[in-house]
Every structure is written in C-alpha cells, then in structure tokens.
C-alpha cells in the first residue's frame, strides 16, 4: 500500500524532553496543554485561532476499529463513518505527520473489505500510515493476507518500531495465537524482539507503543486485556515517558501508572458498552442521530515553545462523547433482542457466550453451533480432535458428528474468553 511507512526522516522540531507530558490530560473535543505543571484547555474549534507557531506541529493521529464490512443495526454504513473520520483529519489546521491505525481495519478479513478501507484511507492528506492488526484482520489465514498488504518493513507477525523527531514508536501485535480462556497475547518471540529493540535506547527517550488490544486489564471478563503485557511493561518502566495507545474497546478510557499512560480510542464503526454495563461486549445500537457522538478519532498536538504534547479525542459529530454506560441492544433500542430458540443437540452463540455451556450427547450425535451474535465467531477444539469451524458470521452454522466418547473442550479463537464443552457418552 502506497501510504505504508517504511521509515521517517522528517524533522518538525518536537522537543523530546517535553514530548508526551500531556498525554494524561484528555478531553471531549478539547486540546489540553501542560505548562509548568498546570493544565490549560482549548476547545477543538479554537485551533484555528491559535497562532502559526502555537499549532506548528500537529504531530500524529490515531484511527481505530473501522470494521469495514460490518453492516448490522449498530451502523449500516461503516465506510461512510470511516470517510467522515478521514474528512475530519483532513480539515484540521495542520496535517498530521502520520496516522496510526490500531487494528480491526476489516470485519471478516476479506480482500474486498481491505480494498475499501485502502481506498478511503488513501484520501488522507497525511502521506504515511502505520498499521497493527486487530483480531478481525487475521481471521481467515492467521494474518497472512494482512501482512501482504500492511506488513512491509515489519518483523515476525507484523511488529515493528521506528523513530520520529527523537521519539521511539513501537507497534505490537497481540491478536494472534490466542488461548482458550485467555486474553490478548504478545508471545515469547515478540517479547524477545522488544527487549532487543529498547536495549539501545537511553532512559530519556520518549516511547509511544501502539497495539490493538489494551496492554492493561481494562475488563478481563470481556477479554479486554493482554495476558503477558506485564512482561512488556517491565521492559518499558525505565523510560521517563511512555504512552500506550490501543483500540479494541471502542471507547475512550485512560490509566496512568508511574511514567506510563494508557489511552484507548473511539471506533469509527460502532460503540461498545462500558465495562460491566451490559451482559457482554459487542456492537451497541444507539439512535441514528446520536451514532456519530460515539465514534471518533484521536490526535496529538505539540505547541512549540511550551514543550508539551496534548491529545484530543474528537467525535465525528463534534458533540460530547456519548454515554457508553447506557448498555446494550435492549437498553439503547428500547426493545429486547429476540431469543434464539434451540433444538436438541444445538449450541447457540450469543452475547459472547455458548449456550448451553456444557452439552452431553450420545456417541454418533451431530452437534450444530448457530451464531446469533452481531459479530463473527470461530469454534475451535482445544485438543484439536475435530476441525475448527470456518468464520461464522451472523446466522451461520457449523456441525460436527462426534463418533468417539470423551470430553471435548472448545473455545472461540477470536474471543478466547468464550469456552464450552461437549461430553460424548
């Protein structure tokens, strides 16, 4: 892809000592700066009123969770909302030096979905884009097609690093090789690479890490975290300024832990409920006129002479960010979701769970899984005693006939906190 960054040699005057001091300050369409330890805010619309020197270096922007190919009630035109995000970035008073896309470009890893995303992103004024994959980008072939498109200059399964204006950027991949009952995973090979990558850097080097699944435990019950993230964070704690940017949860959440600031971004496709406010994660349907107040972009601005960087989380509507705690389909639409009626020897997939969780059948029985969720799932046997299903989109089924007695544990390889068991007598 023509917009993929291979390397960067630009020099926009960013002060490396002051870089990212303000990443802990964020607002709804507000630009925050930190001068002598005192925060000061500007309305996003006031950027035009700043002097040329004040807004000299609009540094970079983040887009996340575009889910091109999704067309359910939560958003029937995700291409249009991705285009709206691009238009919003193009309208900023200073073009971002580059864009970070933190995963889930596509919904089902289909070539035509990637093609559509590429066409929209190509209209960005920013010439350079870095990508890391989301779990939806690596469904069909464990990420091979994703790497062919976006993996130029990467290592291993797509991780990479680059330097820009004295700042070290690290793109990590935590959506492959997911284990039953687990969370996101970096893996030994990537952790070893990360150790080598940062070993040459001085403690004063500002670090920006970007990955899809959060590197802190946002809500493990929903898979919102990374199992081995602590091993990566140990390698980063010696640095005086570390900012970790993620997507995946489709809402702005932030945590500061020592010198490390964690920040998750809005989606450009659909919202998900706040942790614990609904039975499960997944697309949250809101009134059409309010949708764009739940979707948006993030960007970081350095104001010359103040040695500060600020982040702005801006909705596509320009209105305040919506209330993610309102819950899920039945709350936001005012009517209950239809209950899936199951026949004998069927397993329903809904609300990010298998029902029944344990199914007991006789030898020679065919078991059928039916996906009633608005998101895809894949049925995988942990013992590999039967073939995994294809990617099951909404309404699709998968069947297997169990010929041998035993206990068969399985999980969803996209959402590994989802587990179930078939007992064959």
N, C-alpha and C positions, 0 to 999 in steps of 0.2 A: 504494500500500500504506500502511495506516494507521501503520505503525511507521517509515516513512522519515523521516529527519531533514531538515528544511528549514533550521533554524537552531537555535542553542542559546544561552540567556541565563542558564544556571544558574551558581551561584557556590558551589563546595564547598570553597573555602579552599586549593586546591593552591598551594604555593609555587613560583613559576615558576623561581626560581634553582635550587632543588633538584630540580625535576622531571626524571625520567628518569636520574638519576645511577646508578641501579642496574640499568638495562636490560641492562648487560653481565653481570649475575650472574643465573644462572637455575638451576633445579634440577628434579628429578623430584618433583612434588608438594611442593615446598619454597618457602617465602616467604623471599626474600633482602632484606635492607636493607643500607644502607651508611652508617655513622655515622663521621664524621671519617676517612673512607677505609678503614675496617675493615669487612669484610662480616660479617653476622650472619644466621643462618638460623633459620627456624621451620618445623616440619612443617606441611603444609597442614591437617592435622586440629587443629592447635593454634590456628587462627584464632579459634575460639570462646573460647579462654582469654585472648585479648588484651583489654585494656580498651576501653571505648567510644571513648575519644579516640584510642587506637592504631589502631583499624580504622575510623575515622570516614569515610574517603573511599576506598571501593573504586571505582577510577576508571573503567576500561573493560575490556571483554573482547573476545577475538577468537575467531571461529569460522571454519573454512575447509574447503573441499573436501568439501561434503556429498554431491555426486553423486547427488541424488535421481533414481531411475530405474535406477540400476545394480543388477543382481541376479545377478551371477556368483558363483563359488565363494568369492571373497575376502570377500564379505559379501552374503548373500541378503536382508538387511533393513536397508538404509541409512536408511530412515525411522525405524526403532527406535533406531538409534545416534545419529541427529541428535536425537531426542527425549531420549535419555539425556544428551546434552551440554546441552540446554536445562534438564533437571531438575537437573543438577549446578550450573549457573549460578544457577538459582533457589534452590538450597539454600545458597548462600554466605551468610555472616553479614551482608553488606552488599550490596544490589543494585547492580550496575554502573550507572554513569551512562548508558552507551550501549554498543552492540555494534558491532564492525567485522566484516563478513563479507568475507573476502578471496578470494571467487570460487569458481567451479565449484559453484554452487548446484545445478545440474541436471547430468544426464548427456548428454542429447541436445537440450537447448533446447526441450523440448516444453512446451506450455501446462499439461498436467496435472502435469508434474514441478514446475514453478514453483508451481502451486496447492498441491501437497502440502507443499512447503517453506514456503510462506507460512503454511499452517495450523499447522505445527509451531512456527515462529518466533513466531507470534502469541501463543503461550503464555508467552513470556519475560516476566518481571516488568519488565525494562528496557523503557522506553517507546520507545526510539529505536534505530534500526539504520541504519548506513551500509553500502552495498554497492559493491564494484567487481567487474567481470565476470571470470570465468575463460574459457579458450578453449571449454569445453563449454557456456557460456551464450550463445555467439554463433554457433552452428553453422549454423542454418538461414537466417538473414536478415541476417547481418553485424551482429547485435546490436540490430536494431530492436525486437523483442518484449521483449528485456531492458530497453531504455531506456524503453519504455512503462510497464513495471512499476516499475522502480527508479531511473529517471533524473531524477525531479523535482528541479529545482534544480541540475542538473549543466550542464556546458558541453561542447560538441563531442561526442565519442563517449562521454561519461559521466564525465569527470574533474571534480573539484570540490575546494574547500577550505572549512574552517570553523574557528572559534576556540572554544576551551573553556577557561575558567579561565586565560587567559594563554598557552595552548599553541595552536600553529597546526597543524592536521591537513590533510594533502593526500592525496586519493585519486587515484591514477593508473591509466590503462588501458594495458596493454601486450600485449594478446592479439588485436589487430586488424591487418590489413594485413601479415601475416607473409610473409616472402620465402623462396623455396626455399633451403635450406641455412643459413638464418639462425636467430636466436633470437627472443625477445620483442622488441617494438618500441614505442617511445613516439611517434615521428614528429615532424616539424618543427612542426606546429601546436600540439601539446600542450606541446612544449618551450618554444615562444614564450609560451604562456599561463603556464607555470610561472615563467618569468623575470619576467613582469609580476606574478605573484601574490606572489612573495617579495621583490620590489624594495622594497616599502613597509615591510618588517619590519626591526626592529633586530637586530643580531648576537646579542643575548642572548635572543631569542625561542626557546623550545624548539620543535622541529619533530618531528612524527610523520608519516611517509609510509607509506601502505599501498597495495599493489598485489598482483596475483596472482602473476606470475612474478617470481622474485627479481631484485633490481637489482644483484646481484653474481654473478660467474661461479662458481656452485656446481659445475656439471659441464656445460660446453657440449656435450660429446659427446651428451648426452641432451636438449639443448635447455633446460637449467636455467640460464638467464641471459637478459639483455636486451642486445641489440646496442648501443643508443645510451644505455645507463644512465649512462655516464661524463659525458655532456653534462648530464644532470640533476644528478649528484652535484657537478659543478663549481659549480653554482648554489647548492648547499647547504653547501659546505665552510666558508663564512664564519661559520656559526652554531655556537655553543658546544655545542649538544646536539641531535643528530639521531638519531632512531630509525626504521629502515625495517622494516616488518612485511610479510611475504609468506606465501603458501601454496604451492600447486602441487606441491611435492615430498613432501608428506605425512609429514614428519618434522621434528624439531627440529634445526636447525643454526644456528650463530651465528658472526659475524665482527665484530671491532672494527677500524676503520680511522680513526685520528685521533679526531675527535669524533663519528664516525658508527658506530652499532651496527646490524648487520643481524641479523634474527631471523626464522626460518621456523617455521611452526606445524604441529602434527599435524592430520591429517584427521579428520573424523567418520565417514568411509565405509570406507576401506581403506588399508593401508600400502603404500608403495613401497620397493624395496630401497635400501640405502645406495649412494651413487655408486660405480660400478665393481664392485659386488659381484655383479652379475648381467649377463647379456647385454644387457639393456635395462631401461628403467623399466616402469611399469605395475603393475596390481594384484598384490600379493604375498599369497598364500594362507598363512595360519597356522592352527594348531589352533583350533577354535571357542572353546574355553575361554580361549585367550590373546588373542583378537582385540582385546578392549577395552583391553588393555595397550599396544596400538599406536595407539589412537585417543584423541583428547582435545581440550582447549581450552587457551587461554592467557588470563591476565588480569593486570592491573597494579594494584598497591595502593600508595597513598600513606599513610604513617603520620605523622599530624600531630605536629609538634614535632621531627621528625627531618630534615625537608626531603629526603626520599628517596622514590623510587618503586621498587617491586620487581615483577618478572614471575614468574608461576607457570605452569609447563607441567604440567598435571594430566591423567592418563589417565582414561578413563571407568571403568576397573576400580578405580582407587585404588592399583594396584600400580605398581612401577617401569616405566618405558618399556621396551618390548620391544627385541630386538636386530635392528635393521634391516639389519645386515650379514650376516644369515643367508642372504640371496639371494632367489631367485625360486621359481616354482612347483615345479620339480623338486627343489629343496633342501628347501623348507618342507613339502611334502606327502609327500616320500619316494618319489615316482614320477615318471617322466619324462612330459612333455607329449607327446601324440600328434603325430607329424609329419604335416604337410599334404602329401598326395600330389597332384602337379600333372600335368595332361595337357599336350599340346602347346599352345603359344600362351596359356598361363595364367601369371599372376603372383600369387604368394602374398604376403599381407600378414600378417606375424607377427613377434613380438619387435621391434616398431617398425622394421621394415625391409621392403623389397620384394625378392622372390626369384623369378627372377633379377634382379639389379640392372640388367643390360643384356640386352634381348631383341631378337633380329634375326628379322624376318619378311618374307615376300613381300608385294608390293602386293596389296590386296584381302583381307588376312587380318583376321579378328576376334580381338582380344585381350581376354581376360577377367581382371579382377582379383578375387581372393577374399580377404575379410578373415577370418583365423583368430585375430586378436587378441581380447583381452577388452575392448578399448576401440575407439571408433569412429575411422574414418579417412576422408579425402576425397582423391580423386585429381584433381589439377589440372595441366594442361599449362602450362608456363611461358610458351610462345609463344602460348597461347590459340588453338591451331589445332584443338582439339576441346573439346567441352563438359566441364565438370567433372562428376564423379560426384555423386550425392546423398551424404548422410552414410551411410557403410557401417558398420552395426553388425556384431557377430559373426555370421559365416556368410553375410553378404550379398555380392552380386556386382555388378560393373559391367563392361559390354562396350563396345568401340568398334571399328569396322571402319576400317582405315587404307587409304584409296584412293590417296594420293599418296606417292611416295618422299620420304625425308627422315629427319632425326633429330628425335625428339620427346622432349624432356626433361620430366619431371613430378615432382611432389612431393606430400606430404600437407599440405594447408593448415592442419591442426590441429597437426601435429607437423612443422614445416618442415625439420628435420634429416634427415627421410626423403626420399630422392630416388631416381629411377630413369630409365631411358632405353629407348625403343623405337626401333630402327633399321629403317626400311622400305626394302627393296631394289627 
